[in-house]
Amino acid sequence: MVLRICATEQIRFYPEAKRFYQKKLATTNGAVATKALAHKLARASYHVLKTGKSFEMQRCFARV
């Protein structure tokens, strides 16, 4: 639930996240696209906690 709220805020304020969301939205509905973005943020958060490196927006959304 919390990550979905974070995903919504990412869509509003970060063009990279919005681009990812729009690409997913073209093939699925809004709920699935939001959940996909939340999952991507969860994986990025885990990576940050595991490695101790800082979050890099360009690396997270490199393939979009």
DARA-V201806 format. One record per backbone hydrogen bond with DSSP energy under -1.0 kcal/mol. CO is the residue of the C=O (numbers start at 1). NH is the residue of the N-H. If there is no record, write none. Layout:
# DARA-V201806
CO/NH  CO/NH
This chain:
# DARA-V201806
1/5  2/6  3/7  4/8  5/9  6/10  7/11  8/12  9/13  10/14  14/18  15/19  16/20  17/21  18/22  19/23  20/24  21/25  22/26  24/27  24/28  29/33  30/34  31/35  32/36  33/37  34/38  35/39  36/40  37/41  38/42  39/43  40/44  41/45  42/46  43/47  44/48  45/49  46/50  47/51  48/52  56/60  57/61  59/62
